[in-house]
Amino acid sequence: MHGPVFGEAEVAISRQRVPSIAKEHMAEARQRAMEEMAQSVDALGGQAVVGLRVEYVPLNGARLLVTALGTAVSLVPNKGPYR
């Protein structure tokens, strides 16, 4: 285990937006947050993330903060059955 990692991205939201467009912007922000988290995993020498959690927090009613959180780990080859 290497330790906790996270990534964040903000997106502008508007109640007047078409819902499908708002969903696209949220998906893009989620992707950016996960890419930032992946950079942290690489910096720690990890290979994967366990316990991934994505949070959406409204900011000032017009912006949304998307945070991806998890724990960076290294993968170990299976050298036989674990008991």
N, C-alpha and C positions, 0 to 999 in steps of 0.2 A: 504494500500500500504506500502511495506517495503523499497523499493528503488532499484536503479540500481544494476544489477549483470552481471558478464561476466566470460567467461572462454576462455582460449587460448591453442592452440596446434600447434606445428610445424611439418612439414613433408618434407622430402627430395623429390625433383622432378627432373626428368631428361628428356630431350627431346628424348633420346634413348629408354625410357621405352615403353612397350606396353601400349596403351591407357587404356585398361581395368584394368591393374595393377595400373596405376597412379590413376584411378578413385577409386579403392579400398583403396589406401593409403589416398586419400583425404577424403573418407567416414570415415575411421578410425580416422583421425585427427578431423573431424567434431564431431564424437561421443565423443572423449576425451574432446574436448572443451565444449560440452554440459554437460558432466558429471561433469567437473570442475565447470561450472555455477550452476548446480544442488546442488553441495556442498555449494556454496555461498548462495543459496536460503534457504537451511536447516539451515545454520548458522544464517540467519536473522529471522528465524521462519516463513518463507513463505511456501506456499503450491503449488504455480503455478507460471508460467512466462507469462506475456503478452508483446506484442510488440517484439517478438523474431526476431532477425536479425542475419544472419550469413554472415561474411565477409571473403574474401580470398585475402591476400596481398602477392605478391611475394617479397622475400627477397634475394638479391644477385644472382638472376637468378637460384639458385640451391635449394632453400628452399621456402616453402610456409607457411605463418602464417594464421591459421584459428581462427577466433574470433567469439564467440557466445555472443550476448548482449541482454538484456531484462530488465524487471522490475519485481521484486519479489512481489507477492501479496498473500493475504489470501483469501480463499473462504468463503463466508458467506451463510448459508442456506437461501433459499427463504422462508420467513414467510408470504407470501401473494403477491398479485399483486402490482407491482410498477406503480405508476401513474405519 
